[in-house]
């Protein structure tokens, strides 16, 4: 939506410049070359009301563009200030993901063995996600361009889904639970956790001010790095590589 508005304003400014060129030629250059200053003066007197309106409109367009430029610069300064807190938030999320990956690997081994007693190895309560990132992400989303705003919004959405899955998984692992944990479900959760970590990895360079943000398509190397960051050995989870690559192919 913002990009559409920006394109509309850019077109409007271009149109104003084009019409201004025609106006200057009609009211100044053409009369000057065809009759000199007296003819220019006569034309301006004859079209006095139109000229007053055009000049007032031109002044309002200039004032609008100055105001818009100042607002854009202010928004950029505020985004730089908000971005300064992003690295800490991303690091907190990475630490949270590492804790979740340990839980998922334990749940995976439990599901493979179908041994209820291994449920005692899991935490009794869900791992609470950090809350610091919410305000930082929200601030950046409100100030950022469309691509970055959508990227951060997607991370927040995935985080909510991930936390719900982790909570349900822990409940299913309790000795008195009647839910059945299926290895395929846990592998899916590991894949989605890898996606979250890969998205975080793709945000770090921008957060540190090392490069402008650009939305990148996640590939196998992105997931491989993310799994390594999370302490997940690909060979320790059956078909994790194949499952990841199949899902990546579906998204192409």
KOLLO-597890 format. One record per residue (C-alpha): residue number from 0; x, y, z. Coordinates in steps of 0.001 Angstrom, whole numbers, padded with zeros to 6 digits. Example, Ala and Ser with C-alpha at 12.3 -4.5 7.8 and 13.67 -1.06 7.14 Angstrom:
// KOLLO-597890
r k = 0, px = 012300, py = -004500, pz = 007800
r k = 1, px = 013670, py = -001060, pz = 007140
//
This chain:
// KOLLO-597890
r k = 0, px = 000000, py = 000000, pz = 000000
r k = 1, px = 002809, py = 002419, pz = 000939
r k = 2, px = 004687, py = 001705, pz = -002281
r k = 3, px = 001495, py = 002380, pz = -004258
r k = 4, px = 001072, py = 005735, pz = -002503
r k = 5, px = 004717, py = 006582, pz = -003134
r k = 6, px = 004346, py = 005783, pz = -006830
r k = 7, px = 001196, py = 007880, pz = -006973
r k = 8, px = 002915, py = 010863, pz = -005378
r k = 9, px = 005925, py = 010478, pz = -007668
r k = 10, px = 003621, py = 010446, pz = -010710
r k = 11, px = 001741, py = 013493, pz = -009386
r k = 12, px = 005006, py = 015403, pz = -008941
r k = 13, px = 006108, py = 014426, pz = -012446
r k = 14, px = 002763, py = 015601, pz = -013815
r k = 15, px = 003071, py = 018923, pz = -011978
r k = 16, px = 006556, py = 019436, pz = -013447
r k = 17, px = 005295, py = 018638, pz = -016955
r k = 18, px = 002344, py = 021007, pz = -016644
r k = 19, px = 004592, py = 023686, pz = -015143
r k = 20, px = 006869, py = 023430, pz = -018168
r k = 21, px = 003903, py = 023896, pz = -020501
r k = 22, px = 002675, py = 026821, pz = -018365
r k = 23, px = 006073, py = 028576, pz = -018365
r k = 24, px = 006357, py = 028164, pz = -022113
r k = 25, px = 002822, py = 029438, pz = -022740
r k = 26, px = 002959, py = 032370, pz = -020329
r k = 27, px = 006565, py = 033479, pz = -020663
r k = 28, px = 008697, py = 031973, pz = -023422
r k = 29, px = 006203, py = 031940, pz = -026283
r k = 30, px = 004992, py = 035529, pz = -025668
r k = 31, px = 008579, py = 036713, pz = -025268
r k = 32, px = 009745, py = 035261, pz = -028571
r k = 33, px = 006641, py = 036517, pz = -030381
r k = 34, px = 006326, py = 040045, pz = -029022
r k = 35, px = 008866, py = 040814, pz = -026365
r k = 36, px = 008226, py = 042129, pz = -022871
r k = 37, px = 005093, py = 044145, pz = -023823
r k = 38, px = 003410, py = 041019, pz = -025176
r k = 39, px = 004413, py = 039051, pz = -022048
r k = 40, px = 002962, py = 041810, pz = -019874
r k = 41, px = -000273, py = 041838, pz = -021852
r k = 42, px = -000645, py = 038065, pz = -021606
r k = 43, px = -000092, py = 038144, pz = -017833
r k = 44, px = -002682, py = 040896, pz = -017409
r k = 45, px = -005208, py = 039017, pz = -019518
r k = 46, px = -004697, py = 035779, pz = -017600
r k = 47, px = -004152, py = 037399, pz = -014208
r k = 48, px = -006670, py = 035270, pz = -012288
r k = 49, px = -005268, py = 032057, pz = -013732
r k = 50, px = -001719, py = 033117, pz = -012917
r k = 51, px = -002608, py = 033885, pz = -009306
r k = 52, px = -004186, py = 030468, pz = -008962
r k = 53, px = -001246, py = 028701, pz = -010612
r k = 54, px = 001276, py = 030459, pz = -008385
r k = 55, px = -000744, py = 029600, pz = -005258
r k = 56, px = -000976, py = 025978, pz = -006379
r k = 57, px = 002778, py = 025858, pz = -007099
r k = 58, px = 003501, py = 027259, pz = -003628
r k = 59, px = 001298, py = 024586, pz = -002010
r k = 60, px = 003005, py = 021806, pz = -003999
r k = 61, px = 006442, py = 023055, pz = -002939
r k = 62, px = 005324, py = 023314, pz = 000693
r k = 63, px = 003858, py = 019803, pz = 000552
r k = 64, px = 007072, py = 018312, pz = -000846
r k = 65, px = 009197, py = 020102, pz = 001762
r k = 66, px = 006931, py = 018810, pz = 004518
r k = 67, px = 006981, py = 015306, pz = 003043
r k = 68, px = 010774, py = 015360, pz = 002789
r k = 69, px = 011110, py = 016468, pz = 006408
r k = 70, px = 008668, py = 013763, pz = 007552
r k = 71, px = 010583, py = 011122, pz = 005584
r k = 72, px = 013897, py = 012197, pz = 007114
r k = 73, px = 012380, py = 012179, pz = 010594
r k = 74, px = 010962, py = 008690, pz = 010032
r k = 75, px = 014368, py = 007463, pz = 008877
r k = 76, px = 016055, py = 008883, pz = 011974
r k = 77, px = 013476, py = 007224, pz = 014212
r k = 78, px = 013921, py = 003920, pz = 012355
r k = 79, px = 017691, py = 004091, pz = 012880
r k = 80, px = 017068, py = 004644, pz = 016599
r k = 81, px = 014622, py = 001723, pz = 016758
r k = 82, px = 016959, py = -000496, pz = 014743
r k = 83, px = 019667, py = 000000, pz = 017372
r k = 84, px = 017694, py = -002299, pz = 019697
r k = 85, px = 017163, py = -005021, pz = 017087
r k = 86, px = 020440, py = -006942, pz = 017618
r k = 87, px = 019657, py = -007536, pz = 021302
r k = 88, px = 016141, py = -008676, pz = 020445
r k = 89, px = 017394, py = -011049, pz = 017749
r k = 90, px = 019998, py = -012481, pz = 020137
r k = 91, px = 017319, py = -013072, pz = 022781
r k = 92, px = 015159, py = -014871, pz = 020250
r k = 93, px = 018102, py = -017007, pz = 019139
r k = 94, px = 018702, py = -018056, pz = 022747
r k = 95, px = 015006, py = -018886, pz = 023104
r k = 96, px = 015130, py = -020960, pz = 019916
r k = 97, px = 018112, py = -022900, pz = 021236
r k = 98, px = 016149, py = -023840, pz = 024347
r k = 99, px = 013218, py = -024872, pz = 022175
r k = 100, px = 015446, py = -026964, pz = 019920
r k = 101, px = 016688, py = -028954, pz = 022931
r k = 102, px = 013116, py = -029635, pz = 023936
r k = 103, px = 012155, py = -030653, pz = 020401
r k = 104, px = 015087, py = -033037, pz = 020095
r k = 105, px = 014103, py = -034661, pz = 023398
r k = 106, px = 010508, py = -034938, pz = 022212
r k = 107, px = 011710, py = -036445, pz = 018950
r k = 108, px = 013690, py = -039140, pz = 020732
r k = 109, px = 010700, py = -039819, pz = 022956
r k = 110, px = 008401, py = -040183, pz = 019959
r k = 111, px = 010821, py = -042588, pz = 018300
r k = 112, px = 011033, py = -044823, pz = 021367
r k = 113, px = 007347, py = -044490, pz = 022388
r k = 114, px = 008546, py = -044521, pz = 025993
r k = 115, px = 006330, py = -042639, pz = 028418
r k = 116, px = 009034, py = -042487, pz = 031054
r k = 117, px = 011110, py = -040142, pz = 028924
r k = 118, px = 008430, py = -037506, pz = 029457
r k = 119, px = 010071, py = -036823, pz = 032803
r k = 120, px = 013037, py = -035373, pz = 030905
r k = 121, px = 010896, py = -032546, pz = 029561
r k = 122, px = 010146, py = -029309, pz = 031411
r k = 123, px = 006811, py = -029200, pz = 033184
r k = 124, px = 006005, py = -025732, pz = 031842
r k = 125, px = 006382, py = -024162, pz = 028387
r k = 126, px = 009523, py = -022194, pz = 027764
r k = 127, px = 008451, py = -018544, pz = 028065
r k = 128, px = 009451, py = -016556, pz = 024979
r k = 129, px = 011198, py = -013207, pz = 025542
r k = 130, px = 008937, py = -010161, pz = 025427
r k = 131, px = 011516, py = -007459, pz = 024748
r k = 132, px = 011376, py = -008057, pz = 020999
r k = 133, px = 007666, py = -007229, pz = 020703
r k = 134, px = 008027, py = -003511, pz = 021344
r k = 135, px = 011182, py = -003273, pz = 019210
r k = 136, px = 009594, py = -005156, pz = 016300
r k = 137, px = 006402, py = -003119, pz = 016584
r k = 138, px = 008344, py = 000147, pz = 016471
r k = 139, px = 010382, py = -000946, pz = 013467
r k = 140, px = 007281, py = -002189, pz = 011623
r k = 141, px = 005541, py = 001161, pz = 012071
r k = 142, px = 008549, py = 003041, pz = 010652
r k = 143, px = 009961, py = 000619, pz = 008076
r k = 144, px = 009342, py = 000259, pz = 004368
r k = 145, px = 006992, py = -002458, pz = 003154
r k = 146, px = 009581, py = -005236, pz = 002687
r k = 147, px = 011075, py = -004958, pz = 006189
r k = 148, px = 007667, py = -004446, pz = 007819
r k = 149, px = 006299, py = -007598, pz = 006168
r k = 150, px = 009448, py = -009541, pz = 007109
r k = 151, px = 009218, py = -008619, pz = 010800
r k = 152, px = 005447, py = -009157, pz = 010847
r k = 153, px = 005920, py = -012641, pz = 009408
r k = 154, px = 008461, py = -013455, pz = 012119
r k = 155, px = 006010, py = -012339, pz = 014818
r k = 156, px = 003245, py = -014459, pz = 013296
r k = 157, px = 005495, py = -017524, pz = 013112
r k = 158, px = 006601, py = -016924, pz = 016701
r k = 159, px = 003037, py = -017058, pz = 017972
r k = 160, px = 002370, py = -020296, pz = 016104
r k = 161, px = 005656, py = -021768, pz = 017338
r k = 162, px = 004910, py = -020956, pz = 020970
r k = 163, px = 001469, py = -022574, pz = 020703
r k = 164, px = 003024, py = -025708, pz = 019212
r k = 165, px = 005651, py = -025911, pz = 021951
r k = 166, px = 002996, py = -025515, pz = 024640
r k = 167, px = 000836, py = -028264, pz = 023134
r k = 168, px = 003855, py = -030515, pz = 022675
r k = 169, px = 004863, py = -030242, pz = 026317
r k = 170, px = 001311, py = -031024, pz = 027414
r k = 171, px = 001317, py = -034106, pz = 025207
r k = 172, px = 004524, py = -035348, pz = 026830
r k = 173, px = 003193, py = -035373, pz = 030385
r k = 174, px = 002638, py = -038842, pz = 031914
r k = 175, px = -001095, py = -038267, pz = 032412
r k = 176, px = -001653, py = -037006, pz = 028866
r k = 177, px = -003664, py = -039070, pz = 026394
r k = 178, px = -002217, py = -037300, pz = 023361
r k = 179, px = 000160, py = -039166, pz = 021070
r k = 180, px = 003341, py = -037532, pz = 019839
r k = 181, px = 004143, py = -038441, pz = 016240
r k = 182, px = 007702, py = -038094, pz = 014991
r k = 183, px = 006524, py = -036456, pz = 011770
r k = 184, px = 004881, py = -033679, pz = 013785
r k = 185, px = 008074, py = -033069, pz = 015736
r k = 186, px = 010126, py = -032985, pz = 012522
r k = 187, px = 007704, py = -030378, pz = 011182
r k = 188, px = 008169, py = -028307, pz = 014328
r k = 189, px = 011957, py = -028567, pz = 013963
r k = 190, px = 011671, py = -027449, pz = 010330
r k = 191, px = 009558, py = -024441, pz = 011315
r k = 192, px = 011977, py = -023572, pz = 014101
r k = 193, px = 014770, py = -023698, pz = 011526
r k = 194, px = 012760, py = -021308, pz = 009365
r k = 195, px = 012449, py = -018856, pz = 012255
r k = 196, px = 016177, py = -019002, pz = 012952
r k = 197, px = 016966, py = -018540, pz = 009251
r k = 198, px = 014719, py = -015466, pz = 009154
r k = 199, px = 016490, py = -014088, pz = 012208
r k = 200, px = 019876, py = -014775, pz = 010601
r k = 201, px = 018796, py = -012820, pz = 007511
r k = 202, px = 017945, py = -009832, pz = 009707
r k = 203, px = 021174, py = -009547, pz = 011696
r k = 204, px = 023258, py = -007670, pz = 009094
r k = 205, px = 020530, py = -005060, pz = 008679
r k = 206, px = 020055, py = -004776, pz = 012440
r k = 207, px = 023778, py = -004101, pz = 012894
r k = 208, px = 023697, py = -001442, pz = 010173
r k = 209, px = 026045, py = -003428, pz = 007930
r k = 210, px = 023717, py = -003453, pz = 004905
r k = 211, px = 020318, py = -002327, pz = 003715
r k = 212, px = 017524, py = -004814, pz = 004236
r k = 213, px = 016566, py = -007001, pz = 001310
r k = 214, px = 014105, py = -009854, pz = 001452
r k = 215, px = 015924, py = -013122, pz = 000724
r k = 216, px = 014426, py = -016436, pz = -000297
r k = 217, px = 015396, py = -019155, pz = 002182
r k = 218, px = 017336, py = -022006, pz = 000617
r k = 219, px = 018927, py = -025212, pz = 001902
r k = 220, px = 022089, py = -023391, pz = 002987
r k = 221, px = 019941, py = -021001, pz = 005057
r k = 222, px = 018323, py = -023921, pz = 006860
r k = 223, px = 021609, py = -025797, pz = 007251
r k = 224, px = 023142, py = -022767, pz = 008966
r k = 225, px = 020035, py = -022302, pz = 011103
r k = 226, px = 020071, py = -025937, pz = 012265
r k = 227, px = 023745, py = -025549, pz = 013195
r k = 228, px = 022951, py = -022387, pz = 015159
r k = 229, px = 020279, py = -024303, pz = 017051
r k = 230, px = 022588, py = -027199, pz = 017858
r k = 231, px = 020603, py = -029593, pz = 015673
r k = 232, px = 022689, py = -032237, pz = 013940
r k = 233, px = 020935, py = -032947, pz = 010657
r k = 234, px = 021805, py = -036648, pz = 010770
r k = 235, px = 020357, py = -036969, pz = 014267
r k = 236, px = 016826, py = -036436, pz = 012926
r k = 237, px = 015680, py = -038972, pz = 010346
r k = 238, px = 015055, py = -037422, pz = 006914
r k = 239, px = 015392, py = -033842, pz = 008209
r k = 240, px = 017409, py = -032853, pz = 005158
r k = 241, px = 014988, py = -034529, pz = 002754
r k = 242, px = 011960, py = -033086, pz = 004553
r k = 243, px = 013466, py = -029596, pz = 004441
r k = 244, px = 014357, py = -029772, pz = 000757
r k = 245, px = 010931, py = -031132, pz = -000199
r k = 246, px = 009226, py = -028246, pz = 001571
r k = 247, px = 011578, py = -025757, pz = -000048
r k = 248, px = 010711, py = -027156, pz = -003477
r k = 249, px = 007004, py = -026741, pz = -002748
r k = 250, px = 007565, py = -023055, pz = -001986
r k = 251, px = 009396, py = -022337, pz = -005243
//
